[in-house]
Amino acid sequence: MSRVCEVCGKGPVTGHTISHSHIRAKRRWFPNLHSVRVQKGTSVVRMKVCAKCLKANKVRVVA
């Protein structure tokens, strides 16, 4: 399962979570993806789109 926005290409970001004692543990931050039905040309397809693209109306969502 790909965790990448199909509109803007936003994907997971890696880094460290740092505790109070400054012990570092690797972790990943994932984009806020939603599986929505989108009007693409004359057909309707299902896409994974991040919340930022949905709020910016970069895709036309079909109910």
C-alpha positions in Angstrom: 0.0 0.0 0.0 1.5 3.3 -1.1 1.3 6.1 1.4 1.8 8.9 -1.2 -0.7 11.6 -2.3 -1.5 11.0 -6.0 -1.9 14.8 -6.6 1.0 16.5 -5.0 3.3 13.5 -4.3 3.6 14.1 -0.6 4.9 11.0 1.2 6.2 9.8 4.5 8.9 11.8 6.3 11.5 10.3 8.6 13.2 11.6 11.8 13.7 10.9 15.4 11.3 11.1 18.4 13.4 12.5 21.3 12.5 11.6 24.9 13.1 13.7 27.9 16.4 11.9 28.6 17.3 12.7 24.9 17.2 9.1 23.8 16.5 9.1 20.0 14.2 6.5 18.4 13.5 6.4 14.7 10.0 7.2 13.5 8.0 8.2 10.5 5.3 10.8 9.9 2.7 9.9 7.4 0.6 12.4 5.3 -3.2 12.7 6.1 -4.5 10.6 3.2 -8.1 10.0 2.2 -9.4 7.6 -0.4 -11.9 9.6 -2.4 -13.7 9.1 -5.7 -12.5 11.8 -8.2 -13.8 13.0 -11.5 -10.9 12.5 -14.0 -12.0 13.5 -17.5 -15.2 11.6 -18.2 -14.5 8.8 -15.8 -14.7 8.4 -12.0 -11.6 6.9 -10.3 -10.6 6.2 -6.7 -7.5 8.1 -5.6 -5.5 8.7 -2.4 -5.4 12.4 -1.8 -4.0 14.3 1.1 -6.2 16.6 3.2 -4.3 19.7 2.0 -5.1 19.0 -1.7 -8.8 18.4 -0.7 -9.0 21.7 1.1 -7.4 23.5 -1.8 -9.9 22.0 -4.3 -7.1 20.5 -6.4 -9.4 17.6 -7.3 -13.1 17.3 -8.0 -14.7 14.9 -5.5 -17.7 12.9 -6.6 -20.3 12.1 -3.9 
